[in-house]
Amino acid sequence: MKKVIINENERGLLFRNGKYVKLLCPGKYRLFGGSQAEVLPMDGMLVPYQCSLDTLLDDPEIAGQVCVAEVADQQLALHFIDGNFSEALGPGKYAFWSIRRQHSFQYVDTSTPDVGGDVPAYIFPFLPSECYTKVEVAQFQRARLYFGQRLERILEPGTYYFWKTSVKVEVGFVDTRLTQMDITGQEILTQDKVSLRINFVCHYRITDYVKVITEIDGYEEQLHVAAQLALREYVGRHKLDEILENKEQISEYTVGKLQEKGPSLYLEITDGGVKDIILPGEIRDIMNTVLVAEKRAQASVITRREEVASTRSLLNTARLMDESQTLYRLKELEYIERICANVGSINLSGSGDLLAQLRELLRGK
């Protein structure tokens, strides 16, 4: 004989000679011969060890104390206990004791990757990562969603969840911000056979996120080639001096050509311009020599102009002094003042006008 005690939060399964007999409620029992008791907690799932779940559910007493969930293939059951999410159940049959707690189930179809709107997003962090795919689209992005390499739709900024099924989920992100493209070091011959290197930059944004991928093979490379061809076309028609004098026209011409090409590439070209025009070393030296000569000539002209102006001013002053003795005396006094400012001391003797003595002294008399 064996003694078994079943507590209030437990239930017992009585087996005799390996065969299920009945459910044991809380209490004290004595078992004889080939009888055995399996004690199970009531807080979780009903998981028997000595018989199948169906065998127990055939007992009306057990069936009245449990809540059963049957999950089919390509289906999940979201298990809630007292209204709070607990777990996700895969295909199979489950039974939970429902005496102390209330169990409810929400069945979800996982035959397609799309997650229904009735599935709360907050449960996904509690699910195993092998159940779903998470996609995050930033504010400056759009995403092309593919199911089995077939375009499904465009995803706006946000967080999305998809069930992992036999259908492969893929996402292609597109940057919606203004994008810069640099065309650097283009070796181009001018009309007068001078080799130039031109660095060009342009800004663009995508106008159709689907067609730019499905209808265009490498839109960035095609835009790059279009800019190269436009630069070569313009430079090849003009001489070096014309290009250097009208650099803005290169930008206007190239941007105009790109804007004509843009719609066919599903791009909007906003602006662009030439960053640098790099000349060969010998051409640079020649132009520097010419520039130095031009600046020297300009400096010489300015110097001669100032000399003429100064001479003209002296001539006008002399004429006025010749016509006016008073002005002559004032000018004389001005120069005497300047001279005396640089002399330490001057000794005068005798009588007469002080200014007259100073004039005679300065004249060496």
Salt bridges, closest charged atoms under 4 A:
ASP54 OD1 - LYS93 NZ 2.80
GLU87 OE2 - HIS79 ND1 3.18
ASP114 OD1 - ARG153 NH2 3.04
GLU136 OE2 - LYS134 NZ 3.82
GLU152 OE1 - ARG150 NH2 3.16
GLU156 OE1 - ARG142 NE 2.91
GLU170 OE2 - LYS168 NZ 3.68
ASP175 OD2 - ARG177 NH2 2.82
ASP182 OD1 - LYS275 NZ 3.78
GLU187 OE2 - ARG197 NE 3.83
GLU233 OE2 - ARG237 NH2 3.01
GLU268 OE1 - ARG205 NH1 3.90
ASP271 OD1 - HIS203 ND1 2.75
GLU332 OE1 - ARG329 NE 3.89
GLU332 OE2 - ARG359 NE 3.87
GLU332 OE2 - ARG363 NH2 3.15
GLU334 OE1 - LYS331 NZ 3.59
GLU334 OE2 - ARG338 NH2 2.67
